[in-house]
Amino acid sequence: MIFRGRFSRNIDPKGRLILPPEIREAMASQTMPDNQSQTFGDVSKDSFILTTYDKCLVAYSLKDWMELEEKFMRIPNPSPRVRAFRRLVIGGAEIQRPDSQGRILLSPDHRAYACLDREATVLGQFARFEIWNPSMLQRATAQENIEGVSDELAASGINFEL
């Protein structure tokens, strides 16, 4: 399951956002965790976890989310910073089940955290996708924020020259 692309979307007055078909198709290809019904109850194949992080909403497959939770539970005595991070990410997690029209309901807390009102940008990010306020995404991806990134990528083994 790979998410890619950038999609402009409207949020209706009830807080619903229609997921792009490309995102829904990628979600439909996900493999469900073996014990998903124990952990999440009765969910459909296109269900996912939506949480708060980095001034946007981040969507995880159920399988990836379960792996992340298990890793957090193995930390024996987390530092105050890790506890604060866990409160933000784990505490902000909500299960999402798109309706028959591909809409999800963004909770008031999620909309407030990501400053989402009437417009949103859905951004594919490989194994996850993000939901951004368009102006906040523009600031986050401004040229000054990515200066020198090609050197950092090269150090990681990714040669991205244009």
C-alpha positions in Angstrom: 0.0 0.0 0.0 1.6 3.2 -1.2 0.1 6.7 -0.9 1.3 9.4 -3.2 0.0 12.6 -4.7 -1.5 15.9 -3.5 -5.2 16.4 -3.6 -7.3 19.5 -2.7 -10.5 18.8 -0.9 -13.3 20.7 0.7 -14.6 20.1 4.2 -18.3 20.3 4.5 -20.1 22.2 7.4 -20.5 18.9 9.3 -16.7 18.3 9.2 -16.7 15.6 6.5 -13.9 15.2 3.9 -14.2 13.1 0.8 -11.0 11.0 0.4 -9.5 11.0 -3.1 -10.2 7.8 -5.1 -6.4 7.2 -5.2 -6.2 7.1 -1.4 -9.3 4.9 -1.1 -7.9 2.4 -3.7 -4.6 2.2 -1.8 -6.4 1.6 1.5 -8.5 -1.1 -0.1 -5.2 -3.0 -0.9 -4.1 -3.1 2.7 -3.7 -6.3 4.6 -5.7 -6.5 7.8 -3.9 -7.5 11.0 -4.7 -11.0 12.2 -6.0 -9.8 15.6 -7.7 -6.6 14.3 -11.1 -7.5 15.5 -9.7 -7.9 19.0 -8.1 -4.6 18.9 -10.4 -2.5 16.8 -13.7 -4.3 16.8 -15.7 -4.8 13.6 -13.9 -2.6 11.0 -13.8 -2.7 7.2 -10.8 -3.2 5.0 -10.6 0.6 4.3 -10.6 1.6 8.0 -7.5 3.4 9.3 -6.2 5.4 12.2 -6.0 9.2 12.0 -3.9 11.0 14.6 -2.3 14.3 15.3 1.3 15.1 14.6 3.5 17.8 13.0 0.6 20.4 12.8 -1.4 18.0 10.5 -3.4 14.8 10.7 -1.6 11.6 9.8 -3.3 8.4 8.7 -1.9 4.9 9.4 -3.1 1.5 8.3 -4.4 -0.6 11.1 -1.5 -2.9 10.8 1.1 -0.2 11.0 -0.7 1.5 13.9 -0.7 -1.8 15.9 3.0 -2.1 15.3 3.6 1.5 16.5 1.5 0.9 19.6 3.4 -2.3 20.5 6.7 -0.4 20.2 5.4 2.4 22.5 4.2 -0.2 25.1 7.7 -1.7 25.2 9.3 1.5 26.5 9.7 0.8 30.2 10.0 4.3 31.7 9.6 7.0 29.1 11.1 10.4 29.5 8.8 13.4 29.9 9.4 14.3 26.2 8.4 10.8 25.1 5.3 10.9 27.3 4.3 14.3 25.8 4.8 12.9 22.3 2.8 9.8 23.2 0.0 12.0 24.5 -0.1 13.9 21.3 0.1 10.9 18.9 -1.5 8.0 20.8 -4.0 10.3 22.6 -4.9 11.9 19.3 -5.7 8.6 17.5 -9.2 8.0 16.2 -10.4 5.1 14.0 -11.9 6.2 10.7 -14.2 4.2 8.5 -15.1 6.0 5.2 -18.8 5.9 4.4 -20.2 4.7 1.1 -19.3 8.0 -0.5 -15.7 7.9 0.7 -16.2 10.6 3.3 -14.6 10.6 6.8 -15.8 12.8 9.7 -13.0 14.9 11.1 -13.6 15.4 14.8 -13.7 18.9 16.2 -10.4 18.1 18.1 -8.7 17.0 14.9 -9.9 20.0 12.9 -8.8 22.4 15.7 -5.3 20.8 16.0 -4.6 21.0 12.2 -6.4 24.3 11.8 -8.8 22.8 9.2 -11.9 24.8 8.3 -13.3 24.6 4.7 -10.3 23.4 2.7 -7.8 20.6 3.1 -4.9 19.1 1.2 -4.5 15.3 1.3 -0.9 14.4 0.8 0.4 10.9 0.1 3.5 9.9 2.1 4.4 6.3 1.1 2.9 4.2 3.9 0.8 7.0 5.3 -1.1 10.0 4.1 -1.5 13.4 5.8 -4.3 16.0 5.9 -3.2 19.6 6.0 -4.5 23.1 6.1 -3.3 24.3 2.7 -1.6 27.4 3.9 0.2 25.5 6.7 1.4 22.9 4.2 2.7 25.7 2.0 4.7 27.2 4.9 6.0 23.7 5.9 7.3 23.0 2.4 8.7 26.5 1.8 12.1 26.7 0.1 13.9 27.8 3.3 12.6 24.7 5.1 14.1 22.3 2.5 17.4 24.0 1.8 20.3 21.5 1.8 18.0 18.5 1.9 19.7 16.9 -1.1 22.9 16.6 0.9 21.0 15.0 3.8 19.2 12.6 1.4 22.6 11.7 -0.3 24.0 10.8 3.2 21.0 8.4 3.5 21.8 6.8 0.1 19.2 8.7 -1.9 20.7 10.7 -4.8 18.1 13.3 -5.8 19.6 15.6 -8.3 17.6 17.6 -10.8 
